[in-house]
């Protein structure tokens, strides 16, 4: 006689959280910038820099607190995103501190302010605020699907953020671009936060409308064209992007927002025609605006031939400034060669404006060479890859679109900044995420990483096993 028992396992099957992997990678992410800091100090003065211990402890403390909170509130999230962001943030602090030691920048600071504290301590403070916002998002955003409720509210908030720099007395003009607002002693770039809010709106809107937008009316040259009535959303976003370009002279933000929407349109509908139409509209809009916007004309002239432009541009104009900046940047990249001059041994500080923000990638190209620049691009590419992997793993369409939008916005920002500095496209005035000096950028990008971690935690969290059936009874089979 034998018996067969019907049993049901209660609870979820445990899955590896990979938090120990994250902790090990965080150790490398903190150690590498500390050694880079030491390298800069030895190259400049031949001595160990006095602030190295404080820098290492500060970066390690931020990384440790972030790891503990991730272990507690996002146990199953992606193990690479936090170490990658920490490494880029730490190396950015090293590059900013290296430029702070430039004799020319020290002399300029003494002449203007009577003292020279440098920007690295302020950037460390901004990084701490960014990590604090990162932790707040993880603690209070229990489920990313809650954001879907605020689809149209996020649209309103994004429009307000984009219009703030145009408010008299609040917005400020920096070399022709109106992308900043000043509140007391602080300057904020609202567009950095608007990209996250717009990603929420685009994801929520396209999740509802994707079926209608995927319908085609006719086929032309191998492409399925959308119906005329469905062109409203892309035309609206296109018009908003052109308005930003015309009234705020902000080429980077305009490209970023329109590009993110087109990418999400393609992902939501799987129609290649949206990509082709978006590219044609972007090129057409840029040509039309460039025909009368002097700010765009100066950027294009500096992109096509900065050395010739420098000879012919009237002295003291925006065009002369843009061409001079571009020539200095290209010479920095050229002098770096394949492996660079070495940390602390370059001359990129000769760039007269925004050397530690808009043009900090020129310092990477000169002092670390082509190899170092490609290493940074690879790190950014890994963040984008992990974000897209999160989108593929997400179990809900809103999470898929939101992760894709955030990853796409991050990738587009890296492309327009690195492409502009290296002469691939015209300069845009945006900053490299985590690397460049600026509080708005580093704070917003830490929030972006937190949302991606929340989506990945939800996607990788094991589903609970089915509850036991109360009607199930043990059965006994007797065999003669």
C-alpha positions, -999 to +999 in steps of 0.1 A: +000+000+000+013+034-009+000+069-004+003+101-025+000+134-007-012+166-024+007+196-010+011+232-020+040+254-013+030+287+004+050+319-004+072+329-032+102+311-045+132+330-033+154+345-061+189+359-058+188+397-051+225+402-062+230+429-036+264+414-027+274+418-063+263+454-061+284+459-029+315+445-045+311+467-076+305+497-054+339+490-038+355+493-072+333+524-080+347+542-050+383+530-052+388+540-089+380+577-083+401+578-052+431+565-071+424+590-099+423+618-072+457+606-060+470+605-096+460+641-102+476+653-069+509+635-078+509+649-113+503+685-102+524+688-070+543+655-067+525+650-034+495+631-020+466+656-020+455+666+014+418+662+007+420+626-006+409+610+026+379+633+030+370+628-006+372+590-004+352+589+029+326+613+015+321+593-017+322+560+002+297+572+027+272+583+000+276+550-018+273+529+014+241+547+025+226+543-010+235+506-010+219+500+024+186+517+013+186+498-019+191+465+000+162+475+022+137+490-002+146+476-037+161+443-029+156+428-064+167+458-084+194+459-110+229+454-094+248+476-119+229+509-121+240+522-087+278+513-091+278+528-126+262+561-114+286+562-084+317+557-106+307+584-131+298+608-103+331+601-085+352+606-116+333+638-124+343+651-089+379+643-097+379+661-130+362+692-115+388+692-087+416+689-112+403+719-131+400+738-098+437+736-095+443+753-128+465+785-123+443+804-149+411+795-132+425+803-098+436+837-111+402+844-127+384+835-095+407+857-073+401+886-097+363+882-097+355+871-062+387+878-042+390+841-032+391+806-047+372+779-030+367+758-062+337+740-075+345+705-064+332+710-028+299+724-041+296+695-066+301+670-037+273+688-019+250+686-050+259+649-052+248+644-016+215+662-024+211+640-055+217+608-034+192+620-008+166+625-036+175+590-049+168+576-015+135+595-011+123+581-045+131+546-034+115+549+000+082+567-010+077+553-046+067+518-036+053+510-071+062+529-103+027+523-116+014+549-092+029+575-116+005+565-143-023+582-123-005+616-129-002+614-166-018+647-175-007+664-143+029+656-153+022+672-187+011+704-170+041+703-146+065+698-175+052+727-194+055+750-164+091+739-158+099+746-195+083+780-194+099+792-161+131+805-177+109+829-198+094+845-167+108+881-163+128+885-132+131+847-127+148+835-158+184+843-167+202+846-200+236+829-203+253+835-236+221+837-255+204+806-240+175+811-216+175+778-197+182+789-161+161+804-133+177+822-103+162+819-068+183+839-044+219+827-047+209+795-064+206+788-101+184+759-113+180+744-148+143+733-149+147+714-181+168+687-163+138+678-142+113+683-170+128+654-189+118+630-161+083+645-158+078+644-196+089+607-197+060+599-172+036+618-194+047+602-227+046+567-212+011+572-197-003+588-229+012+563-253+001+534-232-035+544-238-032+557-274-008+532-288-034+511-306-048+541-324-014+554-333-003+520-347-031+521-373-019+529-408-038+546-436-017+538-467+017+525-477+043+547-494+078+536-504+077+506-481+065+526-451+030+524-435+019+561-430-002+570-400-037+583-403-040+621-406-061+623-374-033+606-355-006+632-363-018+656-336+005+643-308+037+644-328+028+678-343+021+692-309+054+680-294+072+691-325+057+726-322+067+727-285+103+717-293+105+744-319+091+770-294+118+760-270+144+764-297+131+798-308+123+815-275+149+799-252+176+793-278+181+758-263+190+734-291+199+706-267+166+705-248+146+708-280+164+678-295+161+658-263+124+661-258+114+656-294+138+626-298+125+610-266+089+613-278+097+598-313+116+569-297+086+561-274+063+564-304+083+538-322+085+515-292+047+518-285+035+513-321+064+493-337+060+516-368+092+526-385+073+554-402+072+574-370+110+573-368+114+585-404+087+612-399+104+624-367+138+627-384+123+646-413+104+670-390+135+675-368+157+684-397+130+706-413+124+724-381+161+730-375+166+744-410+136+768-407+146+781-373+183+783-383+174+806-411+165+834-387+178+825-352+213+840-349+221+818-319+215+786-339+235+801-369+265+807-347+264+772-334+262+758-369+290+780-382+312+768-353+304+732-361+311+734-399+345+751-398+354+767-364+389+778-375+376+797-406+347+810-386+371+824-360+389+844-386+357+859-401+334+863-372+331+899-358+349+902-325+328+902-294+298+884-310+282+851-300+295+836-332+331+846-324+327+832-289+313+799-301+340+794-328+368+802-303+354+777-278+351+750-305+387+755-317+400+751-282+380+720-277+391+704-309+427+711-301+423+695-267+410+664-282+438+664-308+466+668-282+452+639-262+459+614-289+452+577-282+461+574-245+461+610-234+486+633-217+477+619-182+454+632-155+465+667-144+488+672-173+466+687-200+458+722-210+420+720-215+417+747-188+426+772-216+389+769-227+376+802-216+340+793-206+322+763-189+353+742-190+341+721-160+305+718-172+296+720-209+331+712-221+343+688-194+344+660-219+373+679-236+393+673-205+386+636-207+397+636-243+429+654-237+441+638-204+428+603-210+428+602-248+406+583-272+409+552-249+396+571-219+368+588-239+356+555-252+357+541-216+334+568-205+311+563-234+311+526-225+300+534-190+272+555-202+262+528-227+260+502-198+236+525-180+214+527-211+217+489-217+206+482-181+177+506-185+165+489-217+170+455-201+147+467-173+122+478-199+122+444-215+118+427-181+089+450-169+056+432-166+034+462-173+032+483-205+036+516-185+068+504-169+082+493-202+075+526-218+087+546-188+120+527-185+125+531-223+118+568-221+142+574-192+169+553-208+163+570-242+165+605-226+197+596-209+212+582-241+201+612-262+216+636-236+250+618-238+248+618-276+240+655-280+267+666-255+295+643-266+286+647-302+286+685-299+319+687-281+336+663-306+322+681-336+297+655-347+268+678-343+265+715-334+270+725-298+239+722-277+247+737-243+237+706-222+260+688-197+273+653-195+252+633-169+270+629-135+303+641-150+299+678-155+296+705-128+260+715-120+235+708-093+204+705-115+219+678-137+234+656-110+203+658-088+179+650-117+200+621-129+201+605-095+163+606-094+163+590-129+185+562-117+162+557-087+131+553-109+149+528-131+158+508-100+122+508-088+110+495-121+137+468-122+129+458-086+092+453-095+102+434-127+127+411-110+108+405-078+096+369-078+058+365-081+042+349-050+032+312-054-006+305-056-024+302-023-033+267-011-067+254-021-088+249+011-109+222-005-079+201-013-078+169+007-053+142+011-062+112-010-050+077-004-048+052-031-048+015-021-035-010-045-042-047-040 
